[in-house]
Amino acid sequence: MFRSRLDEVAMQVQTHLDTVMAPLEGQIADAMRYTCQGGKRLRAFLVMESARLHGIDQANAIWPAAAIEMIHAYSLVHDDLPCMDDDDLRRGRPTVHVKWDEGTAVLTGDALQTQAFECLAHPDCHPDAAVRADLVLGMAQAAGARGMVLGQALDIAAETADQPLSLDQIIALQNGKTGALIRWSAMAGPVMARADTDPLKSYAQSLGLAFQIADDILDVTGDEAAAGKRLQKDARAGKATFVSHLGLDGAKRRAEALVQDACDALSVYGAAAENLRDAARFVISRQN
């Protein structure tokens, strides 16, 4: 059920992204479409499932689902730049600055970010303008200088720090860099329904950290062809990770415990949240 639902959401989101970007022309538009192809669509899945749990029409929920995928895509484009992680491969294909150039990559990320906020502000996202404003405010906080951007800045600073990051510092970094957008995604449903966000916030807090630990594990044990990106870069750079602090087995145990915490947080929803429980289990079993 989970995998079929994940695939269904991926197709729905891709269709909506194609529709939203159809009027756009030129090289930046081409790069935007290129960047928004593929991926697991986990964040969009969290939006759509949290909305379904709260009785939100899927025709409305598709707008924030597409928005979060554009924000995620923008972050990857900028993260891959030579001034950041300097990666040449993403989702098994050349990164945007390799396929085009650095200027195109910067502008593509900028355009995707602003297009995402346009989706959240669109009247079809929600009939209540106040709800749309809440989604926009939450996204700005999650993606900006107190969320994802802060996490990325901390990650860059860590590369030249005198001492490797402690485990607590890594957790704080990843709560911004990875966790903030995952939390926004899971909370989108109750925000749209004007419902209690605490259960899904707790779920997403554990899920986001488990996701990043799984990434650190994959960086050590994964296959580049399956991952679609370069691996073992952290080890070569001497960066502290969950694996370097906890060991491989310890990192796996921590991720499993976090998945259990995430599942426990969904108890208020009963069987209706089974897809979200499966999503939590998925993040530590995936191969990319």
DOTORLO-220193 format. One line per 2 residues: number of its first residue (from 1); for each residue x, y, z of C-alpha. Coordinates in pm, whole numbers. Layout:
REM residues N
NUM = X,Y,Z; ...
This chain:
REM residues 288
1 = 0,0,0; 274,247,98
3 = 485,199,-215; 186,226,-443
5 = 75,542,-261; 428,686,-281
7 = 435,617,-656; 88,765,-695
9 = 190,1086,-520; 509,1106,-726
11 = 308,1092,-1048; 51,1344,-924
13 = 321,1586,-816; 515,1551,-1140
15 = 200,1623,-1339; 130,1930,-1128
17 = 489,2054,-1155; 472,2012,-1533
19 = 146,2208,-1542; 275,2490,-1322
21 = 595,2527,-1524; 434,2481,-1868
23 = 402,2856,-1937; 771,2918,-1860
25 = 1020,2952,-2145; 1394,2969,-2190
27 = 1701,2803,-2045; 1612,2865,-1680
29 = 1272,2704,-1736; 1440,2405,-1900
31 = 1675,2371,-1604; 1384,2399,-1359
33 = 1202,2114,-1532; 1523,1908,-1546
35 = 1582,1957,-1174; 1225,1865,-1078
37 = 1233,1524,-1245; 1283,1209,-1039
39 = 1345,1169,-670; 1150,984,-403
41 = 897,1267,-344; 896,1180,26
43 = 828,1538,131; 535,1567,-107
45 = 408,1233,22; 412,1368,377
47 = 211,1671,267; -48,1463,83
49 = -84,1202,358; -104,1455,641
51 = -369,1639,438; -562,1317,377
53 = -556,1241,750; -727,1575,813
55 = -988,1559,539; -822,1810,307
57 = -913,1777,-60; -618,1634,-253
59 = -675,1894,-525; -581,2156,-265
61 = -301,1956,-105; -119,1909,-437
63 = -19,2277,-430; 189,2263,-109
65 = 311,1917,-215; 451,2065,-536
67 = 585,2366,-347; 793,2158,-107
69 = 940,1959,-396; 1045,2282,-567
71 = 1206,2408,-246; 1385,2076,-207
73 = 1499,2085,-571; 1628,2440,-533
75 = 1826,2338,-226; 1987,2051,-414
77 = 2085,2273,-709; 2257,2520,-478
79 = 2402,2247,-255; 2572,2090,-558
81 = 2748,2414,-662; 3131,2432,-652
83 = 3110,2688,-370; 2908,2440,-162
85 = 2954,2061,-197; 3087,2070,-555
87 = 2898,1763,-677; 2874,1660,-1041
89 = 2606,1391,-1008; 2250,1408,-875
91 = 1977,1148,-923; 2206,968,-1165
93 = 2242,1269,-1395; 2479,1566,-1428
95 = 2408,1843,-1180; 2268,2169,-1318
97 = 2595,2364,-1306; 2766,2079,-1494
99 = 2494,2042,-1758; 2465,2419,-1806
101 = 2682,2655,-1596; 2705,2803,-1248
103 = 2503,3114,-1330; 2220,2902,-1466
105 = 2230,2687,-1152; 2203,2988,-920
107 = 1913,3137,-1116; 1739,2800,-1144
109 = 1745,2762,-766; 1620,3117,-722
111 = 1336,3060,-969; 1231,2733,-807
113 = 1220,2895,-465; 1000,3182,-577
115 = 777,2949,-781; 721,2743,-467
117 = 592,3043,-276; 369,3129,-571
119 = 214,2782,-539; 148,2831,-167
121 = -12,3170,-230; -230,3043,-516
123 = -605,3058,-441; -643,2692,-540
125 = -409,2592,-256; -673,2678,5
127 = -989,2891,0; -885,3070,320
129 = -615,3332,258; -513,3315,625
131 = -432,2946,588; -227,3018,277
133 = -41,3285,473; 32,3034,750
135 = 176,2790,495; 392,3065,346
137 = 514,3179,689; 596,2824,792
139 = 783,2758,470; 984,3078,501
141 = 1088,2978,851; 1166,2616,756
143 = 1365,2701,444; 1540,3016,564
145 = 1795,3140,814; 1638,2957,1108
147 = 1593,2627,919; 1746,2473,609
149 = 1980,2763,524; 2104,2776,882
151 = 2177,2403,870; 2366,2441,544
153 = 2568,2731,687; 2660,2524,992
155 = 2763,2239,762; 2991,2465,560
157 = 3143,2613,876; 3214,2265,1009
159 = 3443,2193,715; 3698,2447,837
161 = 3641,2417,1211; 3935,2332,1437
163 = 3746,2042,1597; 3497,1792,1448
165 = 3137,1854,1544; 3003,1684,1853
167 = 2702,1455,1823; 2474,1726,1968
169 = 2607,1976,1715; 2541,1734,1430
171 = 2185,1684,1552; 2131,2061,1567
173 = 2277,2103,1218; 2062,1830,1067
175 = 1746,1950,1243; 1785,2255,1022
177 = 1939,2126,703; 1720,1818,661
179 = 1464,1818,938; 1303,2160,892
181 = 1150,2085,551; 1040,1739,662
183 = 862,1893,962; 691,2152,744
185 = 575,1877,507; 423,1661,780
187 = 256,1957,946; 103,2096,626
189 = -212,1884,662; -309,1998,1011
191 = -214,2356,924; -456,2343,630
193 = -724,2192,856; -660,2430,1146
195 = -592,2124,1359; -335,2030,1625
197 = 11,2006,1467; 190,1854,1768
199 = 152,1481,1682; 286,1523,1329
201 = 555,1763,1446; 681,1496,1688
203 = 657,1233,1415; 853,1446,1172
205 = 1118,1539,1428; 1209,1173,1471
207 = 1162,1094,1102; 1394,1372,987
209 = 1675,1263,1215; 1631,898,1114
211 = 1643,1007,750; 1976,1182,798
213 = 2127,892,992; 2022,664,706
215 = 2196,904,465; 2516,882,669
217 = 2492,503,667; 2434,497,291
219 = 2736,724,241; 2944,445,394
221 = 2771,129,273; 2572,237,-33
223 = 2625,186,-404; 2677,498,-618
225 = 2476,358,-907; 2177,293,-681
227 = 2218,622,-492; 2256,828,-808
229 = 2518,1051,-641; 2878,1043,-520
231 = 2931,858,-192; 3191,851,87
233 = 3261,1223,51; 3222,1285,424
235 = 3485,1028,513; 3729,1168,257
237 = 3672,1517,394; 3715,1398,752
239 = 3370,1528,853; 3203,1405,1169
241 = 2883,1211,1106; 2640,994,1297
243 = 2841,693,1182; 3175,836,1293
245 = 3029,909,1638; 2809,603,1691
247 = 2972,343,1468; 2782,170,1190
249 = 2584,-62,1417; 2517,213,1668
251 = 2389,443,1396; 2155,172,1271
253 = 2020,116,1622; 1965,490,1673
255 = 1778,515,1342; 1557,219,1432
257 = 1476,374,1771; 1384,703,1604
259 = 1152,522,1363; 976,364,1659
261 = 942,707,1819; 795,841,1496
263 = 542,559,1477; 446,606,1842
265 = 373,974,1778; 101,871,1532
267 = -103,675,1787; -373,943,1796
269 = -457,868,1431; -491,491,1468
271 = -486,276,1155; -546,578,930
273 = -179,674,968; -35,339,856
275 = 109,490,538; 302,740,749
277 = 432,459,971; 547,275,659
279 = 716,594,541; 916,604,863
281 = 1026,245,813; 1108,321,451
283 = 1356,598,528; 1597,359,700
285 = 1557,75,447; 1601,277,125
287 = 1902,241,-101; 1911,599,-231
